[in-house]
Amino acid sequence: MSEPRIAGLLLAGGAGRRYGMPKALVVVDGRQLVERGLATLRDGACDPVVVVLGAEAQQVRARTDLSGATVTDNPKWHTGMGSSLRVGLAALATFPVDAVAVLLVDTPGVTAAAVRRLRGFGGRVGLAVATYHGQPGHPVLLGRDHWSAVSALAVGDVGARRYLAAHGELVTHVPCEDIADGTDLDVPPNL
């Protein structure tokens, strides 16, 4: 039996109002968040990688290097992360992959090692969530057999959370605090 093929999905569509610019363009340690997230998924052996843009998509494209990724726009980015997850899963539906590792653009402490650790739970029926000191975080691994139902529940600022909660008995929690930091940069450090 061959190893499951795992795609990467980077959700980078938010406006980043508290940052005064899309979070995709925020620079952390000398690198824009969207480029960091893309590199994390690539280095985590995800192939293909889809990047979903939204707010200021043209500006993000012009100011970043997203080569090698399939970049798609979410015209309804303002409705929340759920719509970006739906757009990303729809874009991946054309690829022959078994699962996807989903990463948020504002989690720069997530490492390729964490992505690789979750890959071990991949497959069409796999569901896995990285945890940090017992708290769920990213990446999240979604087996292809779940994509349609995940999309149906991804509304507003909720991605796969509702689906994962409803199917908790199927979800593998994967501790990653030893190799990554799951902190979500919701606000700039100086606020």
C-alpha positions in Angstrom: 0.0 0.0 0.0 1.4 3.4 -0.9 1.8 6.3 1.5 -1.1 8.7 1.6 -0.7 11.9 -0.4 -1.1 14.9 1.8 -1.8 18.4 0.5 -1.3 21.6 2.3 -3.8 24.4 2.7 -2.8 27.9 3.9 -5.7 30.2 4.9 -4.4 33.7 4.3 -7.5 35.7 3.5 -8.2 37.9 6.5 -7.9 41.7 6.5 -5.8 41.9 9.7 -7.6 45.1 10.8 -5.7 45.2 14.1 -2.5 45.1 12.1 -3.6 47.8 9.5 -2.8 45.3 6.7 -3.7 41.8 5.7 -2.0 39.3 8.0 -0.5 37.7 5.0 1.8 40.7 4.6 2.8 41.0 8.3 6.6 40.4 8.7 7.8 38.2 11.5 11.5 37.6 11.9 12.2 39.1 8.5 9.7 37.1 6.5 6.1 37.7 5.5 3.6 35.4 7.2 2.2 34.1 3.9 5.7 33.1 2.7 6.5 31.5 6.1 3.3 29.5 6.1 3.8 28.3 2.5 7.4 27.2 3.4 6.2 25.4 6.5 3.7 23.3 4.5 6.2 22.6 1.7 9.0 21.7 4.1 6.4 19.5 5.9 6.2 17.4 2.6 2.8 18.6 1.6 2.1 18.5 -2.2 0.4 20.3 -3.6 0.0 23.4 -1.5 -3.0 25.7 -2.0 -2.9 29.3 -0.6 -6.3 31.1 -0.2 -6.1 34.9 -0.4 -8.8 37.4 0.3 -8.3 40.9 1.6 -6.0 42.8 -0.8 -5.3 39.7 -2.8 -3.7 41.7 -5.6 -1.3 43.4 -3.2 -0.4 40.1 -1.5 0.4 38.6 -4.9 2.5 41.6 -5.9 4.5 41.7 -2.7 5.1 38.0 -2.0 6.7 35.0 -3.6 4.1 32.3 -3.8 5.7 30.4 -6.6 5.0 26.7 -6.6 1.7 27.1 -4.8 -1.8 27.0 -6.3 -3.1 30.4 -5.3 -6.9 31.0 -5.2 -9.0 34.0 -4.1 -11.9 33.9 -1.7 -14.2 36.7 -2.9 -16.2 36.3 0.3 -13.2 36.6 2.6 -15.0 39.2 4.7 -17.6 36.5 5.9 -14.8 34.8 7.9 -12.4 31.9 7.8 -15.1 29.3 7.1 -15.5 30.6 3.6 -11.7 30.5 3.0 -11.7 26.9 4.1 -14.5 26.0 1.7 -12.7 27.7 -1.2 -9.5 25.9 -0.4 -11.1 22.5 -0.1 -12.9 23.1 -3.4 -9.6 24.0 -5.1 -8.0 20.8 -3.7 -10.9 18.6 -5.0 -9.3 18.5 -8.4 -6.0 17.0 -7.0 -5.5 13.3 -6.4 -4.8 13.7 -2.6 -5.9 11.7 0.4 -5.9 14.4 3.0 -4.9 18.0 3.7 -2.9 19.7 6.4 -4.6 23.1 7.1 -2.6 25.9 8.5 -3.6 29.5 9.4 -1.3 32.3 8.1 -1.1 33.8 11.6 0.6 30.8 13.3 4.3 31.4 12.5 5.5 29.2 15.3 4.1 26.1 13.7 7.0 24.2 12.2 7.4 21.8 9.3 8.2 19.1 12.0 4.6 19.6 13.4 3.2 19.2 9.9 5.2 16.0 9.3 4.1 14.6 12.6 0.4 15.1 11.6 1.1 13.5 8.2 1.5 10.2 10.0 -2.3 10.2 10.7 -3.2 11.0 7.0 -5.4 9.0 4.8 -8.9 9.5 3.4 -10.6 8.9 6.7 -8.0 10.6 9.0 -8.7 13.4 11.3 -5.9 14.9 13.5 -5.3 18.1 15.4 -2.0 19.4 16.7 -2.2 20.2 20.4 -0.1 22.5 22.5 -0.2 21.7 26.2 -3.5 20.0 25.8 -5.1 22.8 23.8 -6.1 22.2 20.1 -4.3 24.2 17.5 -2.9 24.0 14.0 -2.1 22.3 11.8 -5.3 20.3 11.4 -5.4 17.2 9.2 -8.6 16.5 7.3 -9.0 13.2 5.4 -10.7 13.7 2.0 -13.8 11.7 3.0 -14.6 14.5 5.5 -14.2 17.5 3.2 -17.8 17.8 2.1 -19.2 17.6 5.6 -16.5 20.0 7.0 -17.4 22.5 4.3 -21.0 22.3 5.2 -20.3 23.4 8.8 -17.5 25.9 8.0 -19.4 29.2 8.5 -18.3 32.6 9.7 -15.1 32.5 11.7 -15.4 28.8 12.3 -13.4 26.4 10.1 -13.4 22.7 10.9 -14.0 23.2 14.6 -17.7 22.2 14.6 -17.1 19.1 12.5 -14.2 18.0 14.7 -16.3 18.6 17.9 -19.2 16.5 16.5 -16.8 13.7 15.5 -14.5 13.8 18.5 -14.2 10.0 18.7 -12.5 10.0 15.3 -10.0 12.8 16.0 -6.5 12.0 17.0 -4.9 14.7 19.2 -1.2 15.0 18.4 1.0 16.8 21.0 3.4 19.2 19.2 4.6 21.6 21.9 8.0 19.9 21.9 8.6 20.9 18.2 6.4 24.0 17.6 4.5 26.9 19.1 0.8 27.1 18.2 0.3 30.7 19.2 -2.1 32.5 17.0 -1.1 36.2 16.3 -4.6 37.7 16.6 -3.2 41.1 17.6 0.2 42.8 17.1 2.6 42.1 19.9 2.6 45.8 21.1 -1.2 45.9 21.7 
